[in-house]
């Protein structure tokens, strides 16, 4: 019996034996004297058995296609990324002022071209650590470490660790890095370090000021260069850290948090004189300090630079981060590695998952 119309909208054709018999006919269109109806907008999605080829075919927007040729219905593995390296440390002063640390390099495709990944491939992740700082007077801090995303079919993404700030007893100038460290302040000018890929990952550090050594430069940030120190007479202002950048990869809509701000430079202290330490960039870079006070650290998992100091300890660089945003029908599996720390959230408004990797190095796959 042929079923020509169903008004209930639900048909139960379950059974333990037999099979579903669908419309069938040869593979020649009716317009050419055959049995196959013309595939047009009125019958899109219709299925029939092509008895010429003994295959099931579907009416699609490009004409009749055999069912196995229509393609996978699985959502493509389209991935957005944010890769931020560890920030550089501010250095420790010794009565002269040390520079703020530069931010780690920042790489992202948000509002750009997403990665197209494959579930059959393995991908490598490394999250860079922030640069350490030594407490002994005049000691330089360390650069931040690189963060990396690589694998088959994609260009390796290497965010460069931030440059450490300059210190008087060893290296006046800030170091190069994703963003450069700020220059120290002494009787000789300490110049800001350069960004390894200026503008692509970060910016240069600011210069210290030489006159009597009163104020140091700020470290560069992903959004802008570190500020040069300034002043004269009894008024001295250390350079602020360069601005970071916001990134919306972790939010369904609106503006996300800041990453990769530079550390502020250190300033001198003398009673009756005016000295202003540098402020860390965008609220995530470490603040500079004066006298024997310790400088501020770069914010954890933002890749921000640490602050420079006068006679206190410099600030350490903030650790980096790797964040991946992808369709919620997939899941990440950590295959191998050391020290991986991660969390995954679901953005219900966009049906996407966001995996934030805050430490470790190893391999992942998608399934």
Beta strands, then each sheet from edge to edge (+ up, - down):
strand 1: 24-25
strand 2: 47-50
strand 3: 55-60
strand 4: 63-66
strand 5: 78-84
strand 6: 106-108
strand 7: 115-116
strand 8: 123-126
strand 9: 147-151
strand 10: 157-159
strand 11: 230-232
strand 12: 235-237
strand 13: 245-246
strand 14: 258-259
strand 15: 274-276
strand 16: 321-327
strand 17: 332-347
strand 18: 352-366
sheet 1: 1+ 2+ 3- 4+
sheet 2: 6+ 5- 7+
sheet 3: 6+ 5- 16+ 18- 8+ 9- 10+
sheet 4: 6+ 5- 16+ 18- 17+
sheet 5: 11+ 12- 15-
sheet 6: 13+ 14-
end
